[in-house]
Amino acid sequence: MRVFLGIHEICGHYKNLEKGMRELGHQADFISVVPNNLFYGDNSQKSKIVRMWQSANGLRASTPRSRFFKKTFTVLFAKILNMLMTLYVAKKYDVLFFGYGMSITNSSWELWLYKKLNKNVNFIFHGSDSRPPYLAGRFCNTEDVNYEAIRTTAEKTKENIKRIEKYATNIINWMPQAYFHERKYVNLLSLGLAVDIEYNYSDEVEGFDSKKPVRVLHCPSSANKSTDAISVAINNLKNKGHNIDFVVVSGKPNEEVLTEICKCDFLVDSLYSDNPLATLAVEAAKYGKPTVVGGYLYNEIGKWFPKGIIPPVLYVHPKKIENGIEKLITETEFRLDLGRKAFDYVNTEWSLKQIAKNYILLAQGAVSEDWVCDPLDIDYMQGVIAEDRAKDVVRNMIQIYGVESLQLSDKPKLLKAFIEFSM
């Protein structure tokens, strides 16, 4: 099977999928045009057309609008290379996996061409590419919320998903992000998040020293209100007499993050996460390090995983994050046991080989029934922000632009729930 993976890397997922698929005997190529600032891995395909395509889009992105004639030329040149790259991909590959809701030209004619040529086209969504902006921290965790930006982004996101659903063979997403879908989709966490780390966990257990400070690691993509709240919780615990070495790493290359994970005793992920085992927690689990994470789904997470199997993390209500951190500090055996279970999980259920196999089975049409989700079943409303903030933003959106601005008219039950939620 000839597999294309692109055009945007997300936490090493696509580079690692490439490796896993190749180990299974498939010709898989990861090709990205979007700069990877965290250095998760480079393209393996270096043909002339690929290099020209990347150069053209890089030149377009780096040319300022103030240089009108050069900008016009670079835009046109990039569009030509995008079309040529589309033809190249359509000719060379049988199965296409696009990440972050992006294809090469982001156009209907491109997707129409793939469908006309009977290509197996799969779109994988990872978060902000499909999550309603009125439930996203980037839009809502500011002093002056830009409601017009939220309205237009929601509209564009809905339109993009609708266009993709018209042509795609499969849609892959995770329930708390899938509000704008109208088609059934495959559960992203049923397939797994691809992380390629090999580590002898038993050495870490033997090297445990109970006399050292407990090293707690927090790695936000950028400083945010979640980080502030976690820092307050850590300070409270220090004031109670707990011996804590709190380390915050933000915006650093993945290699540096992994180095810090090796040094830590456990990881504190986001305060308002709708995913108990995001990529950072998977990376920690690969080293046998447990994760505590906050989120409003903590009490119902089991129903969204196949057979109700919940990944081994300490998933708590956001208001209980301090309690969760303290539990992992004071209950050493619990912490070590949770780390062992997390290690076992990501090296069996979510081993690179198993995840690659899951994606190949998906491409072959062998979809397990318990992988498939219906967007009409969504009943979660807090997103990845504080509940009070979510209520305020949704209420203001309805007051300013009407219920239509939520882009949920195809889901009357969920729309009604949001209206009641905001009151």
VEXDREN-2710 file (C-alpha; in Angstrom, 1 decimal):
% VEXDREN-2710
k/r/px/py/pz
1/MET/0.0/0.0/0.0
2/ARG/1.4/3.5/-1.0
3/VAL/0.5/6.0/1.8
4/PHE/0.8/9.7/1.9
5/LEU/1.0/11.5/5.2
6/GLY/0.9/15.3/5.4
7/ILE/0.9/18.3/5.2
8/HIS/1.1/19.4/8.8
9/GLU/3.0/17.7/11.6
10/ILE/1.2/17.5/15.0
11/CYS/3.5/16.4/17.9
12/GLY/5.4/13.9/15.7
13/HIS/2.2/11.9/15.0
14/TYR/2.7/11.7/11.2
15/LYS/6.4/11.1/11.2
16/ASN/5.9/8.2/13.7
17/LEU/3.0/6.8/11.6
18/GLU/5.3/6.8/8.6
19/LYS/7.9/4.7/10.6
20/GLY/5.2/2.3/11.9
21/MET/3.7/1.8/8.5
22/ARG/7.0/1.2/6.9
23/GLU/7.9/-1.4/9.5
24/LEU/4.6/-3.2/8.5
25/GLY/5.9/-3.3/4.9
26/HIS/4.0/-0.4/3.4
27/GLN/5.4/2.5/1.3
28/ALA/4.6/5.4/3.5
29/ASP/5.9/9.0/3.1
30/PHE/5.5/11.9/5.5
31/ILE/5.6/15.2/3.5
32/SER/5.0/18.5/5.3
33/VAL/4.9/22.1/4.0
34/VAL/4.2/23.7/7.4
35/PRO/7.3/24.6/9.4
36/ASN/7.9/22.3/12.4
37/ASN/9.2/24.6/15.1
38/LEU/9.4/21.9/17.8
39/PHE/11.6/19.6/15.7
40/TYR/9.6/16.4/15.7
41/GLY/11.2/15.2/12.5
42/ASP/11.7/16.2/8.9
43/ASN/10.3/15.0/5.6
44/SER/11.6/11.7/4.3
45/GLN/10.6/12.5/0.7
46/LYS/13.1/14.8/-1.0
47/SER/12.2/14.7/-4.7
48/LYS/12.5/17.8/-6.8
49/ILE/8.8/18.6/-6.9
50/VAL/8.6/18.3/-3.1
51/ARG/11.5/20.6/-2.6
52/MET/10.1/23.2/-5.1
53/TRP/6.7/23.0/-3.4
54/GLN/8.1/23.6/0.1
55/SER/10.4/26.4/-1.2
56/ALA/7.5/28.1/-3.0
57/ASN/5.2/28.1/0.0
58/GLY/8.0/29.1/2.3
59/LEU/8.8/32.1/0.1
60/ARG/5.1/33.0/0.0
61/ALA/4.8/32.9/3.8
62/SER/8.0/34.9/4.4
63/THR/7.2/37.7/1.9
64/PRO/5.5/40.7/3.6
65/ARG/2.3/42.1/2.2
66/SER/4.0/45.5/1.9
67/ARG/6.1/44.2/-1.0
68/PHE/3.0/44.0/-3.2
69/PHE/4.5/42.8/-6.5
70/LYS/6.8/40.2/-4.9
71/LYS/3.9/39.0/-2.7
72/THR/1.6/38.6/-5.7
73/PHE/4.3/36.6/-7.6
74/THR/5.0/34.3/-4.7
75/VAL/1.3/33.7/-4.1
76/LEU/0.8/32.7/-7.8
77/PHE/3.9/30.6/-7.8
78/ALA/2.9/28.8/-4.7
79/LYS/-0.6/28.1/-6.2
80/ILE/1.0/26.6/-9.3
81/LEU/3.3/24.4/-7.2
82/ASN/0.3/23.4/-5.0
83/MET/-1.6/22.2/-8.1
84/LEU/1.5/20.3/-9.4
85/MET/2.0/18.7/-5.9
86/THR/-1.6/17.6/-5.9
87/LEU/-1.2/15.8/-9.2
88/TYR/2.1/14.3/-8.0
89/VAL/0.4/12.9/-4.8
90/ALA/-2.7/11.7/-6.8
91/LYS/-0.5/9.8/-9.2
92/LYS/2.0/8.3/-6.6
93/TYR/-0.2/7.3/-3.6
94/ASP/-3.3/5.1/-3.0
95/VAL/-4.1/6.2/0.5
96/LEU/-3.9/9.8/1.8
97/PHE/-3.9/11.0/5.4
98/PHE/-4.3/14.7/5.9
99/GLY/-3.8/16.3/9.3
100/TYR/-5.2/19.4/11.0
101/GLY/-8.0/19.7/8.4
102/MET/-5.6/20.8/5.7
103/SER/-5.0/19.4/2.2
104/ILE/-2.5/20.7/-0.3
105/THR/-4.7/23.3/-1.9
106/ASN/-7.5/23.4/0.6
107/SER/-9.9/23.3/-2.3
108/SER/-12.9/21.3/-3.4
109/TRP/-11.4/20.5/-6.8
110/GLU/-8.5/18.8/-5.1
111/LEU/-10.7/16.6/-3.0
112/TRP/-13.0/16.0/-6.1
113/LEU/-10.0/14.8/-8.1
114/TYR/-9.0/12.3/-5.4
115/LYS/-12.5/11.0/-5.2
116/LYS/-12.7/10.7/-9.0
117/LEU/-9.5/8.7/-9.0
118/ASN/-10.8/6.4/-6.3
119/LYS/-8.2/7.5/-3.8
120/ASN/-8.7/6.6/-0.1
121/VAL/-8.8/10.0/1.5
122/ASN/-8.7/10.4/5.3
123/PHE/-8.8/13.6/7.4
124/ILE/-7.5/13.6/11.0
125/PHE/-8.5/16.4/13.3
126/HIS/-6.5/17.2/16.4
127/GLY/-8.2/20.0/18.4
128/SER/-8.4/23.6/17.3
129/ASP/-8.9/22.5/13.7
130/SER/-12.4/21.4/14.6
131/ARG/-13.2/22.5/18.2
132/PRO/-15.7/25.4/18.3
133/PRO/-13.8/28.6/19.0
134/TYR/-16.3/29.6/21.7
135/LEU/-14.9/26.7/23.7
136/ALA/-11.2/27.2/23.0
137/GLY/-8.7/29.0/25.2
138/ARG/-7.0/30.8/22.3
139/PHE/-10.2/32.8/21.7
140/CYS/-11.8/32.9/25.2
141/ASN/-8.9/33.2/27.7
142/THR/-8.4/36.9/27.1
143/GLU/-9.6/40.0/28.9
144/ASP/-11.3/41.4/25.8
145/VAL/-13.0/38.5/24.0
146/ASN/-13.2/39.1/20.2
147/TYR/-16.7/37.8/19.5
148/GLU/-16.6/38.7/15.8
149/ALA/-13.4/36.6/15.5
150/ILE/-15.2/33.7/17.2
151/ARG/-18.2/34.0/15.0
152/THR/-16.2/34.1/11.7
153/THR/-13.9/31.3/12.8
154/ALA/-16.8/29.0/13.8
155/GLU/-18.4/29.7/10.4
156/LYS/-15.2/29.0/8.5
157/THR/-14.5/25.8/10.5
158/LYS/-18.0/24.5/9.9
159/GLU/-17.7/25.2/6.2
160/ASN/-14.3/23.5/6.0
161/ILE/-15.5/20.4/7.8
162/LYS/-18.6/20.2/5.6
163/ARG/-16.5/20.4/2.4
164/ILE/-14.1/17.7/3.7
165/GLU/-17.0/15.4/4.7
166/LYS/-18.4/15.6/1.2
167/TYR/-15.3/13.9/-0.3
168/ALA/-13.4/12.1/2.4
169/THR/-13.4/8.3/2.8
170/ASN/-13.0/8.6/6.6
171/ILE/-13.1/11.3/9.2
172/ILE/-11.0/10.8/12.4
173/ASN/-11.7/12.9/15.4
174/TRP/-12.3/12.9/19.2
175/MET/-15.7/13.5/20.7
176/PRO/-15.1/16.8/22.6
177/GLN/-13.8/18.3/19.4
178/ALA/-16.3/17.0/16.9
179/TYR/-19.3/19.3/17.3
180/PHE/-19.3/20.5/13.7
181/HIS/-19.3/17.1/12.0
182/GLU/-22.5/15.9/10.3
183/ARG/-21.1/12.5/9.3
184/LYS/-20.1/9.7/11.7
185/TYR/-16.4/9.7/12.4
186/VAL/-13.8/7.3/13.7
187/ASN/-12.6/7.8/17.3
188/LEU/-9.0/9.2/17.2
189/LEU/-8.2/7.6/20.5
190/SER/-9.4/4.2/19.3
191/LEU/-6.7/4.4/16.7
192/GLY/-4.1/5.9/19.1
193/LEU/-1.6/8.7/19.1
194/ALA/1.7/7.7/17.5
195/VAL/4.8/8.2/19.7
196/ASP/8.1/6.4/19.0
197/ILE/10.1/6.1/22.2
198/GLU/11.8/2.9/23.5
199/TYR/12.8/2.9/27.1
200/ASN/13.7/0.2/29.7
201/TYR/11.3/1.2/32.5
202/SER/12.6/-1.3/35.1
203/ASP/15.8/0.7/35.4
204/GLU/13.8/3.8/36.4
205/VAL/12.0/1.9/39.2
206/GLU/15.3/0.5/40.6
207/GLY/16.8/3.9/40.6
208/PHE/14.0/5.5/42.7
209/ASP/15.2/7.6/45.6
210/SER/12.5/8.5/48.2
211/LYS/14.7/11.2/49.9
212/LYS/14.9/13.5/46.9
213/PRO/12.4/16.3/46.3
214/VAL/9.5/15.2/44.1
215/ARG/10.2/16.6/40.7
216/VAL/7.0/17.8/39.0
217/LEU/7.0/18.8/35.4
218/HIS/4.6/21.0/33.5
219/CYS/5.0/21.6/29.7
220/PRO/2.4/24.1/28.3
221/SER/2.7/25.0/24.7
222/SER/2.7/28.6/25.9
223/ALA/2.1/30.3/29.3
224/ASN/-1.6/30.5/30.1
225/LYS/-4.2/30.7/32.8
226/SER/-4.0/26.9/33.3
227/THR/-0.2/27.3/34.1
228/ASP/-1.0/30.1/36.6
229/ALA/-3.5/27.9/38.4
230/ILE/-1.2/24.9/38.5
231/SER/1.6/27.2/39.9
232/VAL/-0.7/28.4/42.6
233/ALA/-1.5/24.7/43.5
234/ILE/2.2/23.9/43.7
235/ASN/2.9/26.9/45.9
236/ASN/0.0/25.9/48.2
237/LEU/1.5/22.4/48.5
238/LYS/5.0/23.8/49.2
239/ASN/3.4/25.9/52.0
240/LYS/2.0/22.7/53.4
241/GLY/5.5/21.4/53.7
242/HIS/5.8/19.2/50.7
243/ASN/9.3/19.0/49.2
244/ILE/8.7/19.8/45.5
245/ASP/11.0/20.7/42.6
246/PHE/8.6/22.3/40.1
247/VAL/9.8/22.6/36.5
248/VAL/8.0/24.5/33.7
249/VAL/9.2/24.0/30.1
250/SER/7.4/25.9/27.4
251/GLY/7.9/26.3/23.7
252/LYS/11.1/24.2/23.6
253/PRO/12.1/21.5/21.0
254/ASN/10.7/18.1/21.7
255/GLU/14.2/16.7/22.5
256/GLU/14.5/19.1/25.4
257/VAL/11.0/18.2/26.7
258/LEU/11.8/14.5/26.6
259/THR/15.0/15.1/28.6
260/GLU/12.9/16.8/31.3
261/ILE/10.4/14.0/31.3
262/CYS/13.2/11.6/32.0
263/LYS/14.2/13.6/35.1
264/CYS/10.7/14.1/36.5
265/ASP/8.6/12.0/38.9
266/PHE/5.4/12.9/37.2
267/LEU/3.8/15.3/34.8
268/VAL/1.0/17.8/35.3
269/ASP/-0.8/18.4/32.0
270/SER/-3.5/20.9/31.3
271/LEU/-6.1/22.1/33.8
272/TYR/-9.0/22.0/31.3
273/SER/-8.2/19.1/29.1
274/ASP/-10.8/17.2/27.1
275/ASN/-8.3/14.4/26.4
276/PRO/-6.9/12.5/29.4
277/LEU/-4.0/11.1/27.4
278/ALA/-2.7/13.7/24.9
279/THR/0.6/13.3/23.2
280/LEU/2.7/14.8/26.0
281/ALA/1.1/12.4/28.5
282/VAL/1.8/9.5/26.0
283/GLU/5.5/10.6/25.9
284/ALA/5.6/10.6/29.7
285/ALA/4.0/7.2/29.8
286/LYS/6.7/5.9/27.4
287/TYR/9.2/6.6/30.2
288/GLY/6.9/5.1/32.9
289/LYS/6.0/8.6/34.3
290/PRO/2.4/9.1/35.3
291/THR/0.3/12.2/34.5
292/VAL/-2.3/14.1/36.4
293/VAL/-4.6/16.1/34.3
294/GLY/-7.7/18.3/34.9
295/GLY/-10.9/18.3/32.9
296/TYR/-14.7/18.3/33.1
297/LEU/-14.9/14.9/31.3
298/TYR/-13.2/13.2/34.2
299/ASN/-16.4/11.5/35.4
300/GLU/-17.7/10.3/32.0
301/ILE/-14.5/9.6/30.1
302/GLY/-15.1/5.8/30.1
303/LYS/-18.0/5.9/27.7
304/TRP/-15.9/7.5/25.0
305/PHE/-13.3/4.8/25.0
306/PRO/-13.7/1.3/23.4
307/LYS/-15.0/-1.2/25.9
308/GLY/-14.8/1.5/28.6
309/ILE/-11.0/1.0/28.9
310/ILE/-9.7/4.3/30.3
311/PRO/-6.0/5.1/29.9
312/PRO/-4.0/5.0/33.1
313/VAL/-3.8/8.7/34.1
314/LEU/-5.1/10.6/37.2
315/TYR/-7.9/12.5/35.5
316/VAL/-9.6/14.9/38.0
317/HIS/-12.1/17.8/38.1
318/PRO/-10.2/21.1/37.5
319/LYS/-11.0/22.3/41.0
320/LYS/-9.3/19.1/42.4
321/ILE/-6.0/19.5/40.5
322/GLU/-4.2/20.4/43.8
323/ASN/-5.6/17.3/45.4
324/GLY/-4.4/15.2/42.4
325/ILE/-0.9/16.6/42.5
326/GLU/-0.7/16.0/46.3
327/LYS/-1.9/12.4/45.8
328/LEU/1.0/11.7/43.4
329/ILE/3.4/13.4/45.8
330/THR/2.4/11.7/49.0
331/GLU/1.4/8.2/47.7
332/THR/4.6/6.9/46.3
333/GLU/3.4/3.4/45.6
334/PHE/0.3/4.7/43.8
335/ARG/2.5/7.0/41.7
336/LEU/4.9/4.3/40.7
337/ASP/2.0/1.8/40.0
338/LEU/0.2/4.4/37.8
339/GLY/3.5/4.9/35.9
340/ARG/3.8/1.2/35.4
341/LYS/0.3/0.9/34.1
342/ALA/0.7/3.9/31.8
343/PHE/3.9/2.4/30.4
344/ASP/2.2/-1.0/29.8
345/TYR/-0.8/0.8/28.1
346/VAL/1.3/2.8/25.6
347/ASN/3.5/-0.1/24.8
348/THR/0.6/-2.5/24.1
349/GLU/-2.7/-0.8/23.2
350/TRP/-0.8/2.2/21.8
351/SER/2.4/0.6/20.6
352/LEU/3.7/2.2/17.4
353/LYS/3.2/-1.1/15.6
354/GLN/-0.4/-1.4/16.8
355/ILE/-1.3/2.2/16.0
356/ALA/0.1/1.9/12.5
357/LYS/-1.8/-1.4/12.1
358/ASN/-5.0/0.4/13.2
359/TYR/-4.6/3.1/10.5
360/ILE/-3.9/0.5/7.8
361/LEU/-7.0/-1.4/8.8
362/LEU/-9.0/1.8/8.6
363/ALA/-7.6/2.4/5.1
364/GLN/-8.5/-1.1/4.1
365/GLY/-12.1/-0.6/5.3
366/ALA/-11.8/-3.0/8.2
367/VAL/-13.2/-0.5/10.7
368/SER/-14.1/-1.9/14.1
369/GLU/-17.7/-1.1/15.1
370/ASP/-16.7/0.3/18.4
371/TRP/-14.4/2.8/16.7
372/VAL/-17.2/4.7/15.1
373/CYS/-18.9/7.7/16.8
374/ASP/-22.0/9.7/16.0
375/PRO/-21.7/13.5/16.4
376/LEU/-25.4/13.5/17.5
377/ASP/-24.3/11.7/20.7
378/ILE/-22.2/14.7/21.9
379/ASP/-23.3/16.0/25.2
380/TYR/-20.2/17.8/26.5
381/MET/-20.2/21.6/26.6
382/GLN/-17.2/23.0/28.6
383/GLY/-14.5/22.6/25.9
384/VAL/-11.0/23.4/27.2
385/ILE/-11.7/26.4/29.3
386/ALA/-13.2/27.1/32.7
387/GLU/-16.9/26.3/32.9
388/ASP/-18.0/29.8/33.9
389/ARG/-16.0/31.3/31.0
390/ALA/-17.6/28.8/28.6
391/LYS/-21.1/29.8/29.8
392/ASP/-20.3/33.5/29.5
393/VAL/-18.9/33.2/26.0
394/VAL/-21.7/31.1/24.7
395/ARG/-24.3/33.3/26.3
396/ASN/-22.8/36.4/24.7
397/MET/-22.5/34.8/21.3
398/ILE/-26.2/34.0/21.4
399/GLN/-27.1/37.5/22.6
400/ILE/-25.0/39.2/20.0
401/TYR/-25.3/37.0/16.9
402/GLY/-28.2/34.6/17.7
403/VAL/-28.1/30.8/18.2
404/GLU/-27.1/30.3/14.6
405/SER/-23.6/31.6/15.4
406/LEU/-23.0/28.4/17.3
407/GLN/-23.1/26.4/14.0
408/LEU/-25.2/23.6/15.6
409/SER/-28.5/23.9/13.7
410/ASP/-28.0/20.3/12.5
411/LYS/-28.0/19.1/16.2
412/PRO/-31.1/20.6/17.8
413/LYS/-30.7/18.5/21.0
414/LEU/-27.2/19.8/21.5
415/LEU/-28.1/23.3/20.6
416/LYS/-30.9/23.3/23.2
417/ALA/-28.4/22.0/25.7
418/PHE/-26.0/24.8/25.0
419/ILE/-28.8/27.4/25.4
420/GLU/-29.7/25.9/28.8
421/PHE/-26.0/25.7/29.7
422/SER/-25.5/29.4/29.1
423/MET/-28.4/30.5/31.3
END
